[in-house]
């Protein structure tokens, strides 16, 4: 019998690894005054952060009894914004800063811009948020994966 909590735990662990790797890439990265990255050296960091966000959101949704099959549907695949809204529809509270970061990352994550064509995405503006806000949002999403399936 399939146990969604095992998969949620795997997603959480993998998300934590992506987040830890993203944090390592902040060393030596040049930032603007607002704390956002100033050059393309941040692309791997933002890719890893987006991947961590996807895994955390999926882990939290599994704990809210959303099926693995539902998460594999096209509407949810790599769509951070849709995953976040589904979590909010389940009654999970998320801060406005995290909502803003997730929405900002969602388009480029869903279109794989950071993975494949960020250097040639001339007609698209890449989302470069302040990195402190990105990591605060990831920390919040990590905490959302603690949702109990027993209402405890």
Backbone bond lengths (Angstrom), bond angles and torsions (degrees), N, CA, C in turn:
res aa  C-N    CA-C-N  psi(-1)  N-CA   C-N-CA  omega(-1)  CA-C   N-CA-C  phi
1 X - - - 1.453 - - 1.535 109.17 -
2 X 1.319 116.38 136.02 1.453 122.13 -178.41 1.523 110.33 -74.52
3 X 1.329 116.16 133.90 1.464 121.44 178.40 1.523 108.40 -113.26
4 X 1.346 117.72 109.87 1.466 119.69 -177.81 1.529 113.12 -65.45
5 X 1.326 117.30 -21.81 1.466 119.95 -179.97 1.528 110.41 -70.05
6 X 1.327 117.43 -33.56 1.468 120.66 176.18 1.527 109.66 -63.74
7 X 1.341 116.74 -45.44 1.459 120.06 178.79 1.528 110.39 -65.90
8 X 1.321 117.70 -41.13 1.472 121.22 177.58 1.524 110.21 -59.39
9 X 1.313 116.87 -40.90 1.468 120.83 178.84 1.519 111.44 -65.30
10 X 1.334 116.68 -39.26 1.468 120.44 177.72 1.525 110.47 -65.90
11 X 1.333 116.77 -42.76 1.467 120.25 177.08 1.526 110.47 -61.00
12 X 1.317 115.97 -43.12 1.476 120.17 -179.31 1.532 110.54 -62.60
13 X 1.316 116.77 -45.60 1.464 120.75 179.75 1.525 110.96 -63.24
14 X 1.335 117.24 -45.93 1.463 119.98 179.02 1.522 110.97 -64.28
15 X 1.339 117.18 -39.92 1.453 120.64 176.73 1.516 111.59 -60.78
16 X 1.326 116.17 -40.91 1.465 120.84 178.21 1.526 111.36 -63.26
17 X 1.325 116.31 -37.42 1.466 120.03 177.74 1.528 111.56 -67.84
18 X 1.340 116.65 -41.35 1.470 119.55 176.12 1.526 110.31 -62.57
19 X 1.341 116.54 -42.27 1.465 120.22 -179.79 1.526 111.02 -64.24
20 X 1.314 117.57 -43.71 1.468 120.90 179.69 1.529 110.66 -63.13
21 X 1.319 116.33 -39.18 1.470 119.83 177.99 1.523 110.78 -66.83
22 X 1.327 117.07 -40.39 1.470 120.63 177.54 1.518 110.53 -61.56
23 X 1.315 116.09 -41.84 1.468 120.07 -179.06 1.534 110.60 -62.39
24 X 1.324 117.27 -37.50 1.467 120.12 178.63 1.523 111.69 -62.98
25 X 1.321 116.77 -31.27 1.463 120.64 -178.66 1.526 112.86 -74.72
26 X 1.327 117.69 -8.04 1.471 119.34 177.66 1.522 111.12 -73.91
27 X 1.319 117.32 -22.60 1.461 120.37 -179.06 1.526 110.65 -61.88
28 X 1.313 115.63 123.45 1.450 120.70 177.32 1.518 114.75 79.18
29 X 1.317 117.94 0.61 1.454 120.76 -179.78 1.524 109.85 -78.05
30 X 1.311 116.27 132.15 1.464 119.85 179.06 1.524 109.58 -79.70
31 X 1.346 114.41 135.71 1.462 120.31 -177.52 1.514 110.55 -121.84
32 X 1.314 115.53 154.25 1.464 121.94 172.52 1.521 108.52 -78.51
33 X 1.326 116.24 175.80 1.469 120.91 -179.98 1.521 112.39 -58.35
34 X 1.332 117.64 -34.33 1.472 120.65 -177.96 1.529 112.72 -81.87
35 X 1.338 117.50 0.86 1.461 121.38 178.70 1.512 113.93 89.88
36 X 1.328 117.41 3.39 1.465 119.99 177.95 1.533 109.28 -86.30
37 X 1.330 117.20 155.52 1.467 120.42 -179.48 1.517 111.22 -63.63
38 X 1.322 116.16 149.88 1.460 120.16 -177.72 1.525 113.59 -110.15
39 X 1.338 118.17 -0.83 1.464 118.84 179.89 1.526 110.76 -153.97
40 X 1.325 114.11 173.04 1.465 120.41 -175.79 1.527 113.90 -66.51
41 X 1.308 118.03 -6.91 1.463 120.56 175.38 1.522 112.31 -62.76
42 X 1.334 116.45 -15.13 1.463 120.59 -179.66 1.532 113.07 -85.32
43 X 1.317 117.91 -8.39 1.470 119.95 -175.95 1.532 112.10 -58.86
44 X 1.329 120.48 -48.23 1.470 118.74 178.09 1.532 112.18 -60.83
45 X 1.320 117.18 -37.43 1.460 121.21 179.03 1.528 110.34 -62.49
46 X 1.330 117.23 -47.72 1.465 120.40 -179.07 1.524 111.51 -67.92
47 X 1.326 116.94 -33.46 1.468 119.69 174.87 1.537 110.46 -62.82
48 X 1.321 116.41 -48.16 1.464 120.25 179.59 1.527 111.52 -62.69
49 X 1.326 116.70 -40.08 1.470 120.74 178.82 1.527 110.33 -64.18
50 X 1.322 117.70 -41.41 1.465 121.53 178.54 1.522 111.13 -64.10
51 X 1.322 115.51 -41.03 1.468 119.85 179.15 1.528 110.35 -65.40
52 X 1.333 116.85 -41.06 1.466 120.58 176.72 1.526 110.31 -61.21
53 X 1.319 117.20 -43.20 1.468 121.20 179.45 1.522 110.61 -59.96
54 X 1.326 117.25 -44.67 1.467 120.35 179.37 1.530 111.24 -59.94
55 X 1.311 116.18 -45.55 1.464 119.71 -179.18 1.525 112.09 -66.38
56 X 1.319 117.86 -40.48 1.467 120.40 177.93 1.522 111.25 -64.03
57 X 1.330 116.92 -44.39 1.460 120.00 -179.83 1.528 111.03 -63.51
58 X 1.322 116.65 -41.82 1.466 119.77 178.27 1.528 111.35 -66.17
59 X 1.321 117.79 -38.78 1.469 120.80 177.79 1.527 109.96 -62.28
60 X 1.316 117.16 -44.89 1.466 120.68 179.54 1.525 110.62 -63.68
61 X 1.328 117.47 -39.76 1.464 120.08 179.04 1.523 111.94 -67.36
62 X 1.320 117.55 -38.18 1.471 119.56 175.27 1.526 110.60 -60.24
63 X 1.324 116.50 -38.52 1.458 120.15 178.61 1.530 111.56 -70.10
64 X 1.324 116.99 -20.25 1.477 122.21 176.07 1.530 110.75 -91.19
65 X 1.313 115.03 12.94 1.461 123.35 175.74 1.522 114.25 70.14
66 X 1.327 116.41 31.18 1.461 121.27 167.77 1.524 105.61 -84.11
67 X 1.300 117.74 133.89 1.460 120.40 -175.35 1.527 111.98 -75.38
68 X 1.321 113.66 155.68 1.463 119.89 176.05 1.530 110.01 -60.61
69 X 1.321 116.94 -37.60 1.463 120.94 179.16 1.525 111.02 -61.53
70 X 1.325 116.94 -40.03 1.469 120.54 177.86 1.519 111.07 -63.13
71 X 1.321 116.86 -41.22 1.464 120.76 -178.63 1.522 112.48 -68.04
72 X 1.331 117.22 -20.54 1.458 121.03 179.54 1.527 112.56 -87.26
73 X 1.331 116.85 -7.08 1.462 119.94 179.53 1.522 110.15 -65.51
74 X 1.321 115.09 151.93 1.455 121.42 -175.23 1.527 112.33 -54.81
75 X 1.325 117.95 -39.79 1.468 120.96 -177.94 1.527 112.48 -58.47
76 X 1.307 117.91 -30.46 1.461 121.68 -176.63 1.524 113.85 -97.11
77 X 1.306 117.19 -20.38 1.466 120.59 -173.46 1.520 110.85 -61.57
78 X 1.289 116.13 114.70 1.466 124.67 177.38 1.538 113.03 61.42
79 X 1.333 117.51 16.43 1.464 121.27 -178.62 1.534 108.96 -102.94
80 X 1.318 115.82 88.99 1.465 120.85 -176.75 1.524 111.74 -59.82
81 X 1.311 116.02 -39.87 1.466 119.96 -178.80 1.526 111.26 -63.54
82 X 1.310 117.60 -44.65 1.472 121.94 179.37 1.534 110.42 -65.31
83 X 1.324 117.35 -41.10 1.470 120.50 177.79 1.526 110.47 -62.49
84 X 1.327 116.55 -42.97 1.460 120.69 179.23 1.524 111.13 -62.91
85 X 1.336 117.31 -46.26 1.460 120.33 -179.73 1.525 111.61 -62.34
86 X 1.326 116.58 -37.52 1.472 119.51 177.79 1.531 110.26 -63.99
87 X 1.307 116.71 -40.21 1.459 121.29 177.66 1.533 110.31 -63.72
88 X 1.324 116.67 -44.01 1.459 120.22 177.86 1.531 111.02 -64.16
89 X 1.328 117.40 -36.61 1.469 120.92 176.99 1.525 112.06 -64.34
90 X 1.315 116.41 -21.58 1.475 121.13 176.09 1.531 110.85 -83.88
91 X 1.335 117.38 1.34 1.452 121.15 177.14 1.512 115.01 93.76
92 X 1.330 116.89 7.07 1.460 120.70 -179.37 1.529 108.49 -81.31
93 X 1.317 116.32 128.24 1.463 122.15 -179.89 1.521 109.87 -85.45
94 X 1.332 114.93 135.11 1.461 122.15 179.55 1.520 106.91 -133.94
95 X 1.336 116.93 136.46 1.463 119.84 -178.27 1.522 110.98 -66.13
96 X 1.321 114.98 156.37 1.467 120.22 -179.33 1.527 111.27 -63.80
97 X 1.332 118.03 -33.47 1.468 119.87 178.33 1.524 110.83 -64.23
98 X 1.322 117.05 -43.02 1.460 119.87 179.24 1.519 110.48 -66.86
99 X 1.327 117.44 -40.29 1.462 120.56 176.77 1.522 109.49 -57.98
100 X 1.317 117.03 -45.76 1.467 122.05 -179.54 1.529 111.52 -61.41
101 X 1.322 117.26 -44.58 1.469 121.13 179.63 1.527 110.23 -64.08
102 X 1.329 117.19 -45.24 1.467 120.68 -178.53 1.523 110.67 -62.83
103 X 1.323 117.21 -45.15 1.470 120.04 178.90 1.525 110.15 -62.54
104 X 1.324 116.76 -41.29 1.462 120.08 179.01 1.516 113.33 -62.86
105 X 1.322 116.70 -40.39 1.462 120.89 -179.27 1.524 112.82 -77.59
106 X 1.324 116.90 -23.92 1.459 121.40 -168.98 1.526 114.29 -60.07
107 X 1.314 118.34 -48.83 1.470 119.76 -175.47 1.522 111.81 -60.33
108 X 1.332 116.90 -47.36 1.466 118.62 -177.56 1.525 111.29 -73.08
109 X 1.331 117.23 -24.45 1.465 119.85 176.33 1.534 109.76 -73.83
110 X 1.322 115.87 -45.91 1.463 120.18 -178.23 1.523 111.77 -64.51
111 X 1.328 117.20 -37.71 1.466 121.06 -178.64 1.530 112.75 -86.11
112 X 1.316 116.86 -0.96 1.472 123.13 179.70 1.530 112.35 63.08
113 X 1.324 116.75 24.84 1.460 120.91 -178.47 1.521 111.75 -58.50
114 X 1.322 116.84 -43.62 1.463 119.47 -178.36 1.527 111.70 -69.28
115 X 1.311 116.38 -29.25 1.452 119.83 -176.55 1.522 112.33 -79.70
116 X 1.330 117.22 -39.60 1.456 118.77 -169.54 1.522 116.23 -116.79
117 X 1.322 117.96 -40.45 1.461 116.69 -168.79 1.523 114.33 -135.79
118 X 1.293 117.47 31.90 1.460 120.02 -178.37 1.520 112.91 -64.38
119 X 1.302 117.51 -30.22 1.468 120.70 -178.09 1.533 111.75 -75.68
120 X 1.330 116.89 -18.80 1.462 119.87 -179.66 1.521 112.39 -116.21
121 X 1.307 117.28 10.88 1.464 121.51 -179.11 1.532 109.27 -79.79
122 X 1.313 115.32 59.90 1.457 120.38 -174.45 1.519 112.68 -70.03
123 X 1.321 117.21 -29.09 1.460 120.22 -178.94 1.527 111.98 -86.98
124 X 1.288 116.52 -5.54 1.459 121.40 178.66 1.517 108.57 -114.66
125 X 1.292 114.77 143.75 1.456 117.85 173.90 1.523 107.48 -95.31
126 X 1.303 116.38 124.73 1.453 120.50 178.49 1.523 109.81 -73.22
127 X 1.308 115.36 146.51 1.464 121.62 179.11 1.522 108.00 -88.07
128 X 1.328 116.52 116.81 1.454 123.22 -176.92 1.528 108.65 -122.26
129 X 1.302 119.66 77.23 1.468 120.71 -177.99 1.529 111.85 -77.02
130 X 1.320 116.91 162.33 1.471 119.12 172.66 1.525 109.79 -57.87
131 X 1.304 116.47 133.79 1.466 119.74 -174.25 1.519 113.27 -67.02
132 X 1.336 117.81 -30.81 1.477 118.12 176.42 1.522 109.98 -61.08
133 X 1.340 117.64 -38.78 1.465 120.91 178.77 1.531 111.14 -66.86
134 X 1.325 116.44 -37.62 1.469 120.66 178.28 1.524 110.07 -61.61
135 X 1.324 117.23 -48.22 1.464 119.71 -177.36 1.529 112.28 -71.51
136 X 1.317 117.42 -31.88 1.471 119.52 173.89 1.525 110.11 -64.55
137 X 1.317 116.94 -41.23 1.470 120.72 178.06 1.528 110.64 -64.33
138 X 1.335 116.91 -43.51 1.467 119.65 178.48 1.528 110.90 -62.77
139 X 1.325 116.85 -40.76 1.471 119.54 177.61 1.528 110.89 -61.07
140 X 1.334 116.13 -41.32 1.468 119.26 178.24 1.522 111.25 -64.28
141 X 1.334 116.70 -44.21 1.463 119.49 179.36 1.530 111.45 -64.78
142 X 1.321 116.82 -35.61 1.463 119.78 175.41 1.529 109.70 -59.65
143 X 1.318 116.78 -43.53 1.465 120.01 178.64 1.530 111.91 -64.45
144 X 1.323 117.51 -30.47 1.462 120.25 178.70 1.527 111.68 -65.82
145 X 1.315 117.56 -21.61 1.470 120.10 -179.79 1.525 111.56 -73.77
146 X 1.337 117.03 -6.71 1.469 120.33 178.01 1.518 112.30 -82.51
147 X 1.323 118.06 -2.66 1.468 121.87 -177.91 1.514 109.50 -48.46
148 X 1.303 115.77 130.86 1.454 120.97 -179.07 1.522 110.50 -85.66
149 X 1.309 115.73 141.59 1.455 120.11 173.60 1.533 110.28 -87.15
150 X 1.318 116.68 -1.83 1.470 122.00 -178.66 1.524 111.63 -107.70
151 X 1.337 117.89 10.55 1.463 123.05 -177.02 1.518 112.41 56.70
152 X 1.337 116.93 34.00 1.465 121.55 179.14 1.507 109.49 -101.82
